[in-house]
Amino acid sequence: MRKRPQVDLGLVDVGASQLDRARALAMWRAPVPPGLRAVHATWIEDGLAGLPARARDVVAGTAASPVDVWLARSATAHLPPMIVEPALAAIVGAHAAWKLVDGVPTAPVAALVAWLDRLGADQLAFAMTGASKRFAGTSQRAAIARCTGIAKDELMHVMIAARTLAPRLSSLAAHQLAVRLPRPVGLLVHDQLVAVRAVADVPVWPALLA
């Protein structure tokens, strides 16, 4: 059976109560991650590959027996709980330009892709010209670094956006964003989200959400 990643206590704040920590642990112990319907179907299909047909029914329904629980966990162990991260929800909800008040886990895929594409295009333009109201006060050199080494294809802007967002997202939020997208794209986005967390001079949230 594939193992689910260890519980990331980043699900709760460092000073969180014992009850909040217990809830976080319970989410990771559930047969399937909470909010599984928010995960793009291609990730679920990948998890079901090679498992008995019964696994599909269990994931779509209720795991009643120990065997059902085993199948459900085997199919979804690679997926995060699709809860709304309170800190991120508070940030995105404060800006009218970002209409998806519930944040990444429940945002429509088309809206997420459009946001990433626009953010990446604006970051590339800033890297090339240094002129941008959106990124005023941030380093053009840092923007150039984020745009360097990205393939010039239809996903270029999305990849640049992922690099730009990376230091601002927790590991949970990064994983949630990746699995909202079709798996081939989500894997590429996740690679960028986890690879460049140390990049300095990151745009502030209002600029990222503009």
DRENPA-3360 file (N, C-alpha, C; in nm, 2 decimals, always signed):
BEGIN
1 = MRKRPQVD = +0.08/-0.12/+0.00/+0.00/+0.00/+0.00/+0.09/+0.12/+0.00 ~ +0.05/+0.22/-0.09/+0.13/+0.35/-0.09/+0.10/+0.42/+0.04 ~ +0.20/+0.48/+0.10/+0.18/+0.55/+0.23/+0.15/+0.70/+0.20 ~ +0.06/+0.75/+0.28/+0.03/+0.89/+0.28/+0.14/+0.96/+0.34 ~ +0.18/+1.08/+0.29/+0.29/+1.15/+0.36/+0.26/+1.18/+0.51 ~ +0.37/+1.19/+0.58/+0.35/+1.22/+0.73/+0.27/+1.34/+0.75 ~ +0.20/+1.34/+0.86/+0.11/+1.45/+0.89/+0.20/+1.58/+0.90 ~ +0.15/+1.68/+0.83/+0.22/+1.81/+0.83/+0.15/+1.90/+0.93;
9 = LGLVDVGA = +0.21/+1.92/+1.05/+0.15/+2.00/+1.15/+0.14/+2.14/+1.11 ~ +0.19/+2.17/+0.99/+0.16/+2.30/+0.93/+0.01/+2.32/+0.90 ~ -0.06/+2.22/+0.91/-0.21/+2.23/+0.89/-0.27/+2.32/+1.00 ~ -0.19/+2.33/+1.11/-0.24/+2.41/+1.22/-0.12/+2.50/+1.26 ~ -0.15/+2.61/+1.33/-0.05/+2.70/+1.37/+0.03/+2.64/+1.48 ~ +0.15/+2.69/+1.50/+0.24/+2.64/+1.61/+0.17/+2.64/+1.74 ~ +0.10/+2.74/+1.77/+0.03/+2.76/+1.90/-0.11/+2.70/+1.90 ~ -0.14/+2.62/+1.81/-0.28/+2.57/+1.80/-0.31/+2.48/+1.92;
17 = SQLDRARA = -0.44/+2.47/+1.95/-0.49/+2.40/+2.06/-0.48/+2.25/+2.04 ~ -0.49/+2.17/+2.14/-0.48/+2.03/+2.13/-0.60/+1.98/+2.04 ~ -0.71/+2.04/+2.05/-0.83/+2.00/+1.97/-0.80/+2.02/+1.82 ~ -0.74/+2.14/+1.79/-0.71/+2.17/+1.65/-0.61/+2.07/+1.59 ~ -0.51/+2.03/+1.67/-0.41/+1.93/+1.63/-0.48/+1.79/+1.61 ~ -0.57/+1.76/+1.70/-0.64/+1.63/+1.69/-0.73/+1.63/+1.57 ~ -0.79/+1.74/+1.53/-0.87/+1.75/+1.41/-0.78/+1.73/+1.28 ~ -0.66/+1.79/+1.29/-0.56/+1.77/+1.18/-0.52/+1.63/+1.16;
25 = LAMWRAPV = -0.50/+1.56/+1.27/-0.46/+1.42/+1.27/-0.57/+1.34/+1.21 ~ -0.70/+1.37/+1.26/-0.81/+1.29/+1.21/-0.83/+1.30/+1.06 ~ -0.80/+1.42/+1.01/-0.82/+1.44/+0.86/-0.72/+1.35/+0.79 ~ -0.60/+1.33/+0.84/-0.50/+1.24/+0.77/-0.53/+1.10/+0.79 ~ -0.61/+1.07/+0.90/-0.64/+0.93/+0.92/-0.77/+0.88/+0.86 ~ -0.84/+0.97/+0.80/-0.97/+0.94/+0.73/-0.94/+0.85/+0.61 ~ -1.04/+0.76/+0.57/-1.02/+0.67/+0.46/-0.98/+0.75/+0.33 ~ -1.04/+0.86/+0.31/-1.00/+0.95/+0.19/-0.99/+1.09/+0.25;
33 = PPGLRAVH = -0.90/+1.17/+0.19/-0.89/+1.31/+0.23/-1.01/+1.39/+0.23 ~ -1.04/+1.47/+0.33/-1.16/+1.55/+0.32/-1.16/+1.64/+0.20 ~ -1.28/+1.66/+0.14/-1.29/+1.74/+0.02/-1.24/+1.68/-0.10 ~ -1.24/+1.55/-0.11/-1.18/+1.48/-0.23/-1.24/+1.52/-0.36 ~ -1.36/+1.56/-0.36/-1.42/+1.60/-0.49/-1.36/+1.73/-0.55 ~ -1.28/+1.80/-0.47/-1.21/+1.92/-0.52/-1.09/+1.88/-0.60 ~ -1.04/+1.76/-0.58/-0.92/+1.71/-0.65/-0.96/+1.68/-0.80 ~ -0.87/+1.72/-0.89/-0.90/+1.70/-1.03/-0.90/+1.55/-1.06;
41 = ATWIEDGL = -1.00/+1.50/-1.14/-1.02/+1.36/-1.16/-0.90/+1.28/-1.21 ~ -0.81/+1.35/-1.27/-0.69/+1.28/-1.33/-0.60/+1.23/-1.21 ~ -0.60/+1.29/-1.10/-0.52/+1.25/-0.99/-0.58/+1.12/-0.92 ~ -0.71/+1.13/-0.92/-0.78/+1.01/-0.86/-0.77/+0.89/-0.95 ~ -0.78/+0.91/-1.08/-0.76/+0.80/-1.17/-0.62/+0.74/-1.16 ~ -0.52/+0.82/-1.14/-0.39/+0.77/-1.13/-0.38/+0.69/-1.00 ~ -0.44/+0.73/-0.89/-0.44/+0.65/-0.77/-0.51/+0.52/-0.78 ~ -0.62/+0.51/-0.86/-0.69/+0.39/-0.88/-0.63/+0.29/-0.97;
49 = AGLPARAR = -0.53/+0.34/-1.05/-0.47/+0.25/-1.15/-0.40/+0.13/-1.07 ~ -0.43/+0.01/-1.12/-0.38/-0.11/-1.07/-0.45/-0.17/-0.95 ~ -0.55/-0.10/-0.90/-0.63/-0.15/-0.78/-0.75/-0.22/-0.83 ~ -0.81/-0.31/-0.75/-0.94/-0.38/-0.79/-1.05/-0.28/-0.82 ~ -1.14/-0.32/-0.90/-1.26/-0.24/-0.94/-1.33/-0.19/-0.82 ~ -1.33/-0.27/-0.72/-1.40/-0.23/-0.59/-1.35/-0.10/-0.54 ~ -1.22/-0.07/-0.56/-1.16/+0.06/-0.51/-1.24/+0.18/-0.56 ~ -1.28/+0.18/-0.68/-1.35/+0.29/-0.74/-1.48/+0.32/-0.66;
57 = DVVAGTAA = -1.55/+0.21/-0.63/-1.68/+0.23/-0.56/-1.65/+0.28/-0.42 ~ -1.55/+0.23/-0.36/-1.52/+0.27/-0.22/-1.48/+0.42/-0.21 ~ -1.40/+0.46/-0.31/-1.35/+0.60/-0.31/-1.47/+0.69/-0.33 ~ -1.57/+0.65/-0.42/-1.68/+0.73/-0.45/-1.79/+0.72/-0.34 ~ -1.78/+0.62/-0.26/-1.89/+0.60/-0.15/-1.83/+0.61/-0.01 ~ -1.86/+0.50/+0.06/-1.82/+0.50/+0.20/-1.74/+0.37/+0.23 ~ -1.63/+0.38/+0.29/-1.55/+0.27/+0.33/-1.60/+0.21/+0.46 ~ -1.67/+0.09/+0.44/-1.73/+0.03/+0.56/-1.65/-0.07/+0.63;
65 = SPVDVWLA = -1.57/-0.15/+0.56/-1.49/-0.26/+0.61/-1.35/-0.22/+0.61 ~ -1.27/-0.30/+0.69/-1.12/-0.28/+0.69/-1.06/-0.29/+0.55 ~ -1.11/-0.38/+0.46/-1.07/-0.39/+0.33/-1.10/-0.27/+0.25 ~ -1.22/-0.22/+0.27/-1.26/-0.09/+0.20/-1.17/+0.02/+0.24 ~ -1.14/+0.03/+0.37/-1.05/+0.14/+0.41/-0.91/+0.13/+0.35 ~ -0.86/+0.01/+0.34/-0.73/-0.02/+0.28/-0.73/+0.02/+0.14 ~ -0.84/-0.01/+0.06/-0.85/+0.03/-0.08/-0.86/+0.18/-0.09 ~ -0.94/+0.24/-0.01/-0.96/+0.39/-0.02/-0.82/+0.46/+0.01;
73 = RSATAHLP = -0.75/+0.42/+0.11/-0.63/+0.48/+0.14/-0.52/+0.45/+0.04 ~ -0.52/+0.33/-0.02/-0.43/+0.30/-0.13/-0.45/+0.39/-0.25 ~ -0.57/+0.42/-0.28/-0.61/+0.50/-0.40/-0.58/+0.65/-0.38 ~ -0.59/+0.70/-0.25/-0.58/+0.84/-0.23/-0.47/+0.89/-0.14 ~ -0.38/+0.80/-0.11/-0.27/+0.83/-0.01/-0.18/+0.95/-0.06 ~ -0.18/+0.97/-0.19/-0.09/+1.08/-0.24/-0.16/+1.21/-0.25 ~ -0.28/+1.22/-0.20/-0.36/+1.35/-0.21/-0.37/+1.42/-0.08 ~ -0.37/+1.55/-0.08/-0.39/+1.63/+0.05/-0.53/+1.64/+0.09;
81 = PMIVEPAL = -0.56/+1.68/+0.22/-0.69/+1.71/+0.25/-0.73/+1.85/+0.19 ~ -0.84/+1.86/+0.12/-0.88/+1.98/+0.05/-0.96/+2.07/+0.14 ~ -0.90/+2.11/+0.25/-0.96/+2.20/+0.34/-0.91/+2.34/+0.30 ~ -0.99/+2.44/+0.35/-0.95/+2.58/+0.32/-0.85/+2.62/+0.44 ~ -0.73/+2.66/+0.40/-0.63/+2.70/+0.50/-0.67/+2.83/+0.55 ~ -0.70/+2.85/+0.68/-0.75/+2.97/+0.73/-0.67/+3.10/+0.70 ~ -0.54/+3.09/+0.72/-0.45/+3.20/+0.69/-0.46/+3.25/+0.55 ~ -0.46/+3.15/+0.45/-0.47/+3.19/+0.31/-0.61/+3.24/+0.28;
89 = AAIVGAHA = -0.71/+3.18/+0.33/-0.85/+3.23/+0.30/-0.87/+3.37/+0.35 ~ -0.81/+3.40/+0.46/-0.82/+3.54/+0.51/-0.75/+3.64/+0.42 ~ -0.64/+3.60/+0.36/-0.57/+3.69/+0.27/-0.65/+3.71/+0.14 ~ -0.69/+3.60/+0.08/-0.75/+3.61/-0.05/-0.89/+3.67/-0.04 ~ -0.96/+3.65/+0.08/-1.09/+3.70/+0.10/-1.09/+3.85/+0.12 ~ -0.97/+3.91/+0.15/-0.96/+4.05/+0.18/-0.95/+4.13/+0.05 ~ -0.93/+4.07/-0.06/-0.90/+4.14/-0.19/-1.01/+4.12/-0.29 ~ -1.09/+4.22/-0.32/-1.20/+4.21/-0.41/-1.16/+4.15/-0.55;
97 = AWKLVDGV = -1.04/+4.18/-0.59/-0.99/+4.13/-0.72/-0.99/+3.98/-0.73 ~ -0.98/+3.91/-0.61/-0.97/+3.77/-0.61/-1.10/+3.72/-0.56 ~ -1.19/+3.68/-0.65/-1.33/+3.65/-0.61/-1.35/+3.52/-0.55 ~ -1.25/+3.43/-0.55/-1.27/+3.30/-0.50/-1.24/+3.30/-0.35 ~ -1.34/+3.34/-0.28/-1.33/+3.36/-0.13/-1.28/+3.23/-0.06 ~ -1.32/+3.12/-0.11/-1.28/+2.99/-0.04/-1.14/+2.95/-0.06 ~ -1.07/+3.03/-0.15/-0.93/+3.00/-0.17/-0.91/+2.88/-0.27 ~ -0.78/+2.83/-0.27/-0.74/+2.74/-0.37/-0.82/+2.61/-0.37;
105 = PTAPVAAL = -0.85/+2.54/-0.25/-0.92/+2.41/-0.26/-1.05/+2.41/-0.33 ~ -1.12/+2.52/-0.34/-1.25/+2.51/-0.40/-1.26/+2.61/-0.52 ~ -1.15/+2.66/-0.56/-1.15/+2.76/-0.68/-1.18/+2.68/-0.81 ~ -1.26/+2.73/-0.90/-1.28/+2.67/-1.03/-1.14/+2.66/-1.10 ~ -1.12/+2.54/-1.17/-0.99/+2.52/-1.24/-0.96/+2.63/-1.34 ~ -1.06/+2.67/-1.42/-1.04/+2.77/-1.52/-1.00/+2.90/-1.46 ~ -1.05/+2.94/-1.35/-1.02/+3.06/-1.28/-0.87/+3.05/-1.23 ~ -0.84/+2.94/-1.17/-0.70/+2.92/-1.12/-0.60/+2.93/-1.23;
113 = VAWLDRLG = -0.62/+2.87/-1.34/-0.53/+2.87/-1.46/-0.52/+3.01/-1.51 ~ -0.63/+3.08/-1.52/-0.63/+3.22/-1.57/-0.55/+3.31/-1.48 ~ -0.57/+3.29/-1.35/-0.49/+3.37/-1.25/-0.34/+3.34/-1.27 ~ -0.30/+3.22/-1.27/-0.16/+3.18/-1.28/-0.10/+3.23/-1.41 ~ -0.18/+3.22/-1.52/-0.13/+3.27/-1.65/-0.11/+3.42/-1.65 ~ -0.20/+3.49/-1.59/-0.19/+3.64/-1.59/-0.07/+3.68/-1.49 ~ -0.06/+3.61/-1.38/+0.04/+3.64/-1.28/+0.18/+3.62/-1.35 ~ +0.20/+3.51/-1.41/+0.32/+3.47/-1.48/+0.36/+3.57/-1.59;
121 = ADQLAFAM = +0.26/+3.61/-1.67/+0.28/+3.70/-1.78/+0.32/+3.84/-1.72 ~ +0.26/+3.88/-1.62/+0.30/+4.01/-1.56/+0.44/+4.01/-1.50 ~ +0.47/+3.89/-1.43/+0.61/+3.88/-1.38/+0.71/+3.88/-1.49 ~ +0.68/+3.81/-1.60/+0.78/+3.81/-1.71/+0.80/+3.95/-1.77 ~ +0.69/+4.03/-1.78/+0.69/+4.16/-1.83/+0.78/+4.25/-1.74 ~ +0.76/+4.23/-1.61/+0.84/+4.31/-1.51/+0.99/+4.27/-1.52 ~ +1.02/+4.14/-1.54/+1.16/+4.10/-1.55/+1.22/+4.16/-1.68 ~ +1.14/+4.18/-1.78/+1.20/+4.23/-1.91/+1.21/+4.39/-1.91;
129 = TGASKRFA = +1.12/+4.45/-1.84/+1.12/+4.60/-1.85/+1.15/+4.67/-1.72 ~ +1.12/+4.61/-1.61/+1.14/+4.67/-1.48/+1.03/+4.77/-1.45 ~ +0.93/+4.79/-1.54/+0.82/+4.88/-1.51/+0.70/+4.81/-1.48 ~ +0.64/+4.83/-1.36/+0.52/+4.76/-1.32/+0.46/+4.82/-1.20 ~ +0.34/+4.86/-1.21/+0.27/+4.91/-1.09/+0.24/+4.79/-0.99 ~ +0.21/+4.68/-1.05/+0.18/+4.56/-0.97/+0.29/+4.52/-0.88 ~ +0.42/+4.52/-0.94/+0.53/+4.47/-0.86/+0.62/+4.58/-0.82 ~ +0.57/+4.71/-0.81/+0.65/+4.82/-0.77/+0.71/+4.79/-0.63;
137 = GTSQRAAI = +0.84/+4.82/-0.61/+0.91/+4.80/-0.48/+0.97/+4.66/-0.47 ~ +0.96/+4.58/-0.57/+1.03/+4.45/-0.57/+1.14/+4.45/-0.67 ~ +1.23/+4.35/-0.65/+1.35/+4.35/-0.73/+1.33/+4.30/-0.87 ~ +1.37/+4.37/-0.97/+1.37/+4.32/-1.11/+1.47/+4.20/-1.12 ~ +1.58/+4.21/-1.05/+1.68/+4.10/-1.06/+1.61/+3.97/-1.01 ~ +1.53/+3.97/-0.90/+1.47/+3.85/-0.85/+1.36/+3.80/-0.95 ~ +1.29/+3.90/-1.02/+1.20/+3.85/-1.12/+1.27/+3.79/-1.23 ~ +1.38/+3.84/-1.28/+1.46/+3.77/-1.38/+1.50/+3.63/-1.34;
145 = ARCTGIAK = +1.54/+3.61/-1.22/+1.58/+3.48/-1.17/+1.46/+3.39/-1.18 ~ +1.34/+3.43/-1.14/+1.23/+3.35/-1.15/+1.19/+3.31/-1.29 ~ +1.22/+3.39/-1.39/+1.18/+3.37/-1.52/+1.29/+3.29/-1.60 ~ +1.41/+3.27/-1.54/+1.52/+3.21/-1.61/+1.51/+3.06/-1.61 ~ +1.53/+2.99/-1.72/+1.53/+2.85/-1.73/+1.39/+2.79/-1.75 ~ +1.29/+2.87/-1.77/+1.16/+2.82/-1.80/+1.14/+2.79/-1.95 ~ +1.09/+2.68/-1.98/+1.06/+2.64/-2.12/+0.96/+2.74/-2.18 ~ +0.99/+2.78/-2.30/+0.90/+2.88/-2.37/+0.79/+2.81/-2.45;
153 = DELMHVMI = +0.70/+2.76/-2.37/+0.59/+2.69/-2.43/+0.46/+2.74/-2.37 ~ +0.34/+2.67/-2.40/+0.21/+2.73/-2.36/+0.20/+2.73/-2.20 ~ +0.29/+2.67/-2.13/+0.28/+2.67/-1.98/+0.38/+2.76/-1.92 ~ +0.45/+2.84/-2.00/+0.56/+2.92/-1.95/+0.51/+3.02/-1.84 ~ +0.40/+3.09/-1.87/+0.35/+3.18/-1.77/+0.30/+3.12/-1.64 ~ +0.24/+3.00/-1.65/+0.20/+2.92/-1.54/+0.31/+2.88/-1.45 ~ +0.42/+2.84/-1.51/+0.54/+2.80/-1.44/+0.61/+2.91/-1.37 ~ +0.61/+3.03/-1.44/+0.67/+3.15/-1.37/+0.58/+3.19/-1.25;
161 = AARTLAPR = +0.45/+3.18/-1.27/+0.36/+3.21/-1.16/+0.39/+3.12/-1.04 ~ +0.41/+2.99/-1.07/+0.43/+2.90/-0.96/+0.56/+2.93/-0.88 ~ +0.66/+2.97/-0.96/+0.79/+3.01/-0.89/+0.77/+3.14/-0.81 ~ +0.68/+3.23/-0.86/+0.66/+3.35/-0.79/+0.58/+3.33/-0.66 ~ +0.49/+3.24/-0.67/+0.40/+3.21/-0.55/+0.47/+3.12/-0.44 ~ +0.57/+3.04/-0.49/+0.62/+2.94/-0.40/+0.66/+2.98/-0.26 ~ +0.73/+3.09/-0.24/+0.77/+3.12/-0.10/+0.65/+3.17/-0.02 ~ +0.54/+3.20/-0.08/+0.42/+3.25/-0.01/+0.33/+3.14/+0.03;
169 = LSSLAAHQ = +0.34/+3.02/-0.02/+0.25/+2.91/+0.01/+0.31/+2.81/+0.10 ~ +0.23/+2.76/+0.19/+0.27/+2.65/+0.28/+0.28/+2.53/+0.19 ~ +0.34/+2.42/+0.25/+0.35/+2.29/+0.17/+0.21/+2.24/+0.14 ~ +0.11/+2.26/+0.24/-0.02/+2.21/+0.22/-0.09/+2.29/+0.10 ~ -0.08/+2.42/+0.10/-0.14/+2.50/+0.00/-0.08/+2.47/-0.14 ~ +0.05/+2.45/-0.14/+0.11/+2.42/-0.27/+0.06/+2.28/-0.32 ~ +0.05/+2.19/-0.24/-0.01/+2.05/-0.28/-0.15/+2.07/-0.33 ~ -0.23/+2.15/-0.25/-0.37/+2.16/-0.29/-0.38/+2.23/-0.43;
177 = LAVRLPRP = -0.30/+2.33/-0.45/-0.30/+2.40/-0.58/-0.27/+2.30/-0.69 ~ -0.17/+2.22/-0.67/-0.12/+2.12/-0.78/-0.23/+2.02/-0.81 ~ -0.30/+1.97/-0.71/-0.40/+1.87/-0.74/-0.54/+1.92/-0.79 ~ -0.55/+2.06/-0.79/-0.67/+2.12/-0.85/-0.66/+2.12/-1.00 ~ -0.53/+2.10/-1.05/-0.51/+2.11/-1.19/-0.50/+1.97/-1.25 ~ -0.51/+1.95/-1.38/-0.49/+1.82/-1.44/-0.35/+1.77/-1.41 ~ -0.34/+1.64/-1.38/-0.22/+1.59/-1.32/-0.09/+1.62/-1.39 ~ -0.09/+1.61/-1.53/+0.04/+1.64/-1.60/+0.08/+1.78/-1.57;
185 = VGLLVHDQ = -0.01/+1.88/-1.57/+0.02/+2.02/-1.54/+0.05/+2.04/-1.39 ~ -0.03/+1.97/-1.31/-0.01/+1.99/-1.16/+0.12/+1.94/-1.11 ~ +0.17/+1.83/-1.17/+0.31/+1.78/-1.13/+0.41/+1.88/-1.17 ~ +0.40/+1.95/-1.28/+0.50/+2.05/-1.32/+0.49/+2.17/-1.23 ~ +0.37/+2.21/-1.20/+0.35/+2.33/-1.11/+0.40/+2.29/-0.97 ~ +0.38/+2.17/-0.92/+0.42/+2.14/-0.79/+0.58/+2.14/-0.78 ~ +0.64/+2.09/-0.89/+0.79/+2.10/-0.89/+0.84/+2.24/-0.87 ~ +0.78/+2.33/-0.93/+0.82/+2.47/-0.92/+0.78/+2.53/-0.78;
193 = LVAVRAVA = +0.67/+2.49/-0.73/+0.62/+2.54/-0.60/+0.71/+2.49/-0.49 ~ +0.78/+2.38/-0.50/+0.86/+2.33/-0.39/+1.01/+2.35/-0.41 ~ +1.04/+2.39/-0.53/+1.19/+2.40/-0.57/+1.25/+2.54/-0.54 ~ +1.17/+2.64/-0.53/+1.22/+2.78/-0.52/+1.17/+2.85/-0.40 ~ +1.15/+2.79/-0.29/+1.10/+2.85/-0.17/+1.19/+2.96/-0.11 ~ +1.32/+2.94/-0.14/+1.42/+3.03/-0.07/+1.44/+3.16/-0.15 ~ +1.37/+3.18/-0.27/+1.39/+3.30/-0.35/+1.36/+3.42/-0.27 ~ +1.45/+3.52/-0.27/+1.43/+3.64/-0.20/+1.34/+3.74/-0.27;
201 = DVPVWPAL = +1.30/+3.84/-0.20/+1.22/+3.96/-0.26/+1.10/+3.91/-0.33 ~ +1.01/+3.84/-0.26/+0.89/+3.79/-0.32/+0.78/+3.90/-0.31 ~ +0.70/+3.91/-0.42/+0.59/+4.01/-0.42/+0.49/+3.98/-0.30 ~ +0.44/+4.09/-0.25/+0.34/+4.07/-0.14/+0.21/+4.02/-0.19 ~ +0.12/+3.97/-0.10/+0.00/+3.91/-0.15/-0.09/+4.01/-0.23 ~ -0.11/+4.13/-0.19/-0.19/+4.22/-0.28/-0.14/+4.22/-0.42 ~ -0.01/+4.22/-0.45/+0.04/+4.22/-0.58/+0.01/+4.08/-0.65 ~ +0.02/+3.97/-0.57/+0.00/+3.84/-0.63/-0.15/+3.82/-0.67;
209 = LA = -0.24/+3.89/-0.59/-0.38/+3.87/-0.61/-0.44/+3.97/-0.70 ~ -0.37/+4.07/-0.74/-0.42/+4.18/-0.82/-0.47/+4.13/-0.95;
% end
